[in-house]
Amino acid sequence: MLSKLKSEKKHRSLFLFIVIVAVAVFVGFQLYSMNQEIIQKQAELEEINLQLENLNVKNEQLRHYSSNENRMEYIEQIARDQLDYSHSDETVYYFIPK
């Protein structure tokens, strides 16, 4: 009878140990998975913040050009940057990488 109790106690201890290990592995996997998701979301946040910063710069330029005294400057900027226009007395150089 005493050996049977000892055997049952060993089985319970072994079962409890297996359950604890399984829970620890599951929790560890969940923590790893969450950490990977956090890293991914931080990278996305950095990219979005960079886009936001670029948009803020663009908005500031548009605010500057929206006033009447700066409209001609804006038109000239568009002509130079997007249409590749230049003044007749200017020489335009294009740098082509090797």
Kinemage of the C-alpha trace (Angstrom):
@kinemage 1
@onewidth
@group {chain A} dominant
@subgroup {mainchain}
@vectorlist {calphas} color= white
{ca met a 1} P 0.000 0.000 0.000
{ca leu a 2} L 2.815 2.421 0.902
{ca ser a 3} L 4.655 1.750 -2.359
{ca lys a 4} L 1.419 2.359 -4.263
{ca leu a 5} L 1.073 5.787 -2.595
{ca lys a 6} L 4.686 6.601 -3.406
{ca ser a 7} L 4.146 5.551 -6.995
{ca glu a 8} L 1.013 7.722 -7.279
{ca lys a 9} L 2.874 10.637 -5.745
{ca lys a 10} L 5.699 10.209 -8.294
{ca his a 11} L 3.198 10.103 -11.151
{ca arg a 12} L 1.486 13.251 -9.889
{ca ser a 13} L 4.830 15.007 -9.536
{ca leu a 14} L 5.830 13.929 -13.045
{ca phe a 15} L 2.464 15.025 -14.454
{ca leu a 16} L 2.705 18.378 -12.653
{ca phe a 17} L 6.248 18.856 -13.961
{ca ile a 18} L 5.125 18.094 -17.533
{ca val a 19} L 2.200 20.517 -17.224
{ca ile a 20} L 4.469 23.250 -15.857
{ca val a 21} L 7.003 22.719 -18.668
{ca ala a 22} L 4.227 22.755 -21.293
{ca val a 23} L 2.797 25.988 -19.882
{ca ala a 24} L 6.266 27.544 -19.742
{ca val a 25} L 6.954 26.582 -23.371
{ca phe a 26} L 3.569 27.958 -24.448
{ca val a 27} L 4.101 31.235 -22.572
{ca gly a 28} L 7.637 31.516 -23.963
{ca phe a 29} L 6.376 31.018 -27.497
{ca gln a 30} L 3.653 33.628 -26.961
{ca leu a 31} L 6.178 36.131 -25.601
{ca tyr a 32} L 8.498 35.515 -28.551
{ca ser a 33} L 5.629 35.941 -30.983
{ca met a 34} L 4.515 39.183 -29.314
{ca asn a 35} L 8.086 40.492 -29.331
{ca gln a 36} L 8.371 39.853 -33.074
{ca glu a 37} L 5.075 41.654 -33.650
{ca ile a 38} L 6.264 44.609 -31.544
{ca ile a 39} L 9.469 44.836 -33.596
{ca gln a 40} L 7.443 44.790 -36.828
{ca lys a 41} L 5.047 47.460 -35.562
{ca gln a 42} L 7.947 49.665 -34.454
{ca ala a 43} L 9.424 49.463 -37.957
{ca glu a 44} L 6.026 50.389 -39.429
{ca leu a 45} L 5.758 53.289 -36.984
{ca glu a 46} L 9.193 54.603 -37.989
{ca glu a 47} L 8.198 54.445 -41.656
{ca ile a 48} L 4.916 56.249 -40.973
{ca asn a 49} L 6.714 58.910 -38.923
{ca leu a 50} L 9.127 59.468 -41.810
{ca gln a 51} L 6.198 59.831 -44.213
{ca leu a 52} L 4.545 62.247 -41.783
{ca glu a 53} L 7.714 64.320 -41.553
{ca asn a 54} L 7.936 64.477 -45.361
{ca leu a 55} L 4.293 65.537 -45.596
{ca asn a 56} L 4.826 68.225 -42.960
{ca val a 57} L 7.728 69.631 -44.972
{ca lys a 58} L 5.604 69.576 -48.115
{ca asn a 59} L 2.721 71.284 -46.271
{ca glu a 60} L 5.055 73.972 -45.023
{ca gln a 61} L 6.257 74.601 -48.575
{ca leu a 62} L 2.666 74.808 -49.790
{ca arg a 63} L 1.797 77.260 -47.006
{ca his a 64} L 4.758 79.379 -48.045
{ca tyr a 65} L 3.752 79.348 -51.710
{ca ser a 66} L 0.050 79.924 -51.017
{ca ser a 67} L 0.547 83.584 -50.208
{ca asn a 68} L 0.141 86.001 -53.136
{ca glu a 69} L 3.696 87.323 -53.005
{ca asn a 70} L 5.117 83.796 -53.380
{ca arg a 71} L 2.897 82.461 -56.182
{ca met a 72} L 5.328 83.366 -58.954
{ca glu a 73} L 8.097 81.648 -57.006
{ca tyr a 74} L 5.886 78.566 -56.794
{ca ile a 75} L 5.159 78.609 -60.523
{ca glu a 76} L 8.877 78.930 -61.236
{ca gln a 77} L 9.626 76.050 -58.861
{ca ile a 78} L 7.098 73.817 -60.657
{ca ala a 79} L 8.484 74.805 -64.053
{ca arg a 80} L 12.043 73.977 -62.970
{ca asp a 81} L 11.400 70.773 -61.001
{ca gln a 82} L 8.607 69.096 -62.915
{ca leu a 83} L 8.827 70.516 -66.432
{ca asp a 84} L 12.635 70.906 -66.617
{ca tyr a 85} L 12.394 74.539 -67.705
{ca ser a 86} L 15.131 77.067 -67.118
{ca his a 87} L 15.820 80.722 -67.761
{ca ser a 88} L 17.281 81.535 -71.178
{ca asp a 89} L 20.591 82.676 -69.664
{ca glu a 90} L 21.035 79.522 -67.527
{ca thr a 91} L 22.904 76.344 -68.375
{ca val a 92} L 21.418 73.137 -66.992
{ca tyr a 93} L 23.696 70.224 -66.132
{ca tyr a 94} L 22.463 66.682 -65.587
{ca phe a 95} L 24.582 64.309 -63.563
{ca ile a 96} L 24.241 60.725 -64.721
{ca pro a 97} L 25.726 58.121 -62.379
{ca lys a 98} L 28.044 55.506 -63.876
